[in-house]
Amino acid sequence: MFVTWEWFTTLAEEKSFTKAAASLGISQQTLSSRLASLERDLEAKLMVRGTPLSLTPAGMAFLIYAREQQQAQQDMLRQIGEVTGSGAGQLKVGISPLRCRTLMPQVARKMVEALPDVSIRLMEGTNQEVTRMAERGEVDAVVARFGNVHPGVEVTPLYKEEVVLAVHEELLERVCGMPAQEAKARIEAEGLGLLKDCPFVMGTVEDVSGRIAYSELRNAGITPHVTVSSQSMTTLLSMGCVGLGAVFCPVNMLNATTLSDRMVRIRLSEQATYTIELGIPMNMTAWHARDVLKRTLIELTRD
């Protein structure tokens, strides 16, 4: 019906033919052919083919146009859906993989039931990455810990999330030289200093759990012996569950993991409990689907 440049914006964002092709559900050869054809039509080189891909000055200029054109098409589809009452278009939601796994299946089910013609695109990333998506208006909504002021984003509190230190009971007993529950009580009363000889599996400071982890350890005077580091909380928790190290993990993730029955949960300082919020860019045009998402999230997290 009309030309779309989603493939180009995806390629520019992913900086990789492999990742962009997988995201779009097309072959790398098709994607490469489209780029070559577009460059011939424009008589300009748009991308430097390297690892990673990078935009030329002409490519950066075209990316601005492509995004504007994409947004115009999206607004058109949404407005037609508003007028007809059917609802249509793609709802982009930024969210961390952890919250996506524990929260979005229920949200998506209710959204599909209410608005079957609206598709949901989940754009997963670290907490820092998805809040930036909201600030730049790249998504319709973001579920994240916003914390400080974020200009141009309307923030609505959803629920409280708590990070605890989870340690396999055998590892805790070996490190502390006492029964696991006795060690837990002493650590919660006296502080994490008792775990100075404990190995840890750690995330990065780009995400909430990682920042809390390094802050709690620093306040306890511990330089952690890190056996495994990863951006994936699922990976870290699986390592913790086999005793490779203590892991700083949100409670809801522990509750969703069947392997955590032998993990001892140690509560941390007040800073380890924070509010998860819904952020919506203020420059977005009104859209019923976004309102339904907001209402659904509030209802589910309240329950």
VENLINNOR-V493497 format. One record per residue. N is the residue number from 1. RES is the residue in three letters. PHI is phi as a letter, one per 40 degrees, with the letter a starting at -180 (none if undefined). Layout:
BEGIN
N;RES;PHI  N;RES;PHI
END
This chain:
BEGIN
1;MET;none  2;PHE;a  3;VAL;c  4;THR;b  5;TRP;b  6;GLU;c  7;TRP;c  8;PHE;c  9;THR;c  10;THR;c  11;LEU;c  12;ALA;c  13;GLU;c  14;GLU;c  15;LYS;f  16;SER;a  17;PHE;c  18;THR;c  19;LYS;c  20;ALA;c  21;ALA;c  22;ALA;c  23;SER;c  24;LEU;c  25;GLY;g  26;ILE;b  27;SER;c  28;GLN;c  29;GLN;c  30;THR;c  31;LEU;c  32;SER;c  33;SER;c  34;ARG;c  35;LEU;c  36;ALA;c  37;SER;c  38;LEU;c  39;GLU;c  40;ARG;c  41;ASP;c  42;LEU;c  43;GLU;f  44;ALA;a  45;LYS;c  46;LEU;b  47;MET;b  48;VAL;c  49;ARG;c  50;GLY;a  51;THR;b  52;PRO;c  53;LEU;c  54;SER;b  55;LEU;c  56;THR;c  57;PRO;d  58;ALA;c  59;GLY;c  60;MET;c  61;ALA;c  62;PHE;c  63;LEU;c  64;ILE;c  65;TYR;c  66;ALA;c  67;ARG;c  68;GLU;c  69;GLN;c  70;GLN;c  71;GLN;c  72;ALA;c  73;GLN;c  74;GLN;c  75;ASP;c  76;MET;c  77;LEU;c  78;ARG;c  79;GLN;c  80;ILE;c  81;GLY;c  82;GLU;c  83;VAL;c  84;THR;c  85;GLY;g  86;SER;c  87;GLY;g  88;ALA;a  89;GLY;h  90;GLN;b  91;LEU;c  92;LYS;c  93;VAL;b  94;GLY;c  95;ILE;a  96;SER;c  97;PRO;d  98;LEU;c  99;ARG;c  100;CYS;c  101;ARG;c  102;THR;c  103;LEU;b  104;MET;c  105;PRO;d  106;GLN;c  107;VAL;c  108;ALA;c  109;ARG;c  110;LYS;c  111;MET;c  112;VAL;c  113;GLU;c  114;ALA;c  115;LEU;b  116;PRO;c  117;ASP;c  118;VAL;b  119;SER;c  120;ILE;b  121;ARG;b  122;LEU;c  123;MET;b  124;GLU;c  125;GLY;a  126;THR;c  127;ASN;d  128;GLN;c  129;GLU;c  130;VAL;c  131;THR;c  132;ARG;c  133;MET;d  134;ALA;c  135;GLU;c  136;ARG;c  137;GLY;g  138;GLU;c  139;VAL;b  140;ASP;c  141;ALA;a  142;VAL;b  143;VAL;b  144;ALA;a  145;ARG;c  146;PHE;c  147;GLY;g  148;ASN;c  149;VAL;c  150;HIS;b  151;PRO;d  152;GLY;g  153;VAL;b  154;GLU;c  155;VAL;b  156;THR;b  157;PRO;c  158;LEU;b  159;TYR;a  160;LYS;c  161;GLU;b  162;GLU;b  163;VAL;c  164;VAL;b  165;LEU;c  166;ALA;b  167;VAL;b  168;HIS;c  169;GLU;d  170;GLU;c  171;LEU;c  172;LEU;c  173;GLU;c  174;ARG;c  175;VAL;c  176;CYS;c  177;GLY;g  178;MET;a  179;PRO;d  180;ALA;d  181;GLN;c  182;GLU;c  183;ALA;c  184;LYS;d  185;ALA;c  186;ARG;c  187;ILE;c  188;GLU;c  189;ALA;c  190;GLU;b  191;GLY;h  192;LEU;c  193;GLY;d  194;LEU;c  195;LEU;b  196;LYS;c  197;ASP;b  198;CYS;c  199;PRO;c  200;PHE;b  201;VAL;b  202;MET;b  203;GLY;c  204;THR;b  205;VAL;c  206;GLU;c  207;ASP;b  208;VAL;c  209;SER;c  210;GLY;c  211;ARG;c  212;ILE;c  213;ALA;d  214;TYR;c  215;SER;c  216;GLU;c  217;LEU;c  218;ARG;c  219;ASN;c  220;ALA;c  221;GLY;g  222;ILE;b  223;THR;c  224;PRO;c  225;HIS;c  226;VAL;c  227;THR;c  228;VAL;a  229;SER;b  230;SER;a  231;GLN;c  232;SER;c  233;MET;c  234;THR;c  235;THR;c  236;LEU;c  237;LEU;c  238;SER;c  239;MET;c  240;GLY;c  241;CYS;c  242;VAL;b  243;GLY;g  244;LEU;c  245;GLY;i  246;ALA;c  247;VAL;b  248;PHE;c  249;CYS;a  250;PRO;c  251;VAL;d  252;ASN;c  253;MET;c  254;LEU;c  255;ASN;c  256;ALA;c  257;THR;b  258;THR;c  259;LEU;c  260;SER;c  261;ASP;c  262;ARG;b  263;MET;c  264;VAL;c  265;ARG;c  266;ILE;b  267;ARG;c  268;LEU;b  269;SER;c  270;GLU;c  271;GLN;c  272;ALA;c  273;THR;b  274;TYR;a  275;THR;b  276;ILE;c  277;GLU;b  278;LEU;b  279;GLY;b  280;ILE;b  281;PRO;d  282;MET;c  283;ASN;c  284;MET;c  285;THR;c  286;ALA;c  287;TRP;a  288;HIS;c  289;ALA;c  290;ARG;c  291;ASP;c  292;VAL;c  293;LEU;d  294;LYS;c  295;ARG;c  296;THR;c  297;LEU;c  298;ILE;c  299;GLU;c  300;LEU;c  301;THR;c  302;ARG;c  303;ASP;c
END
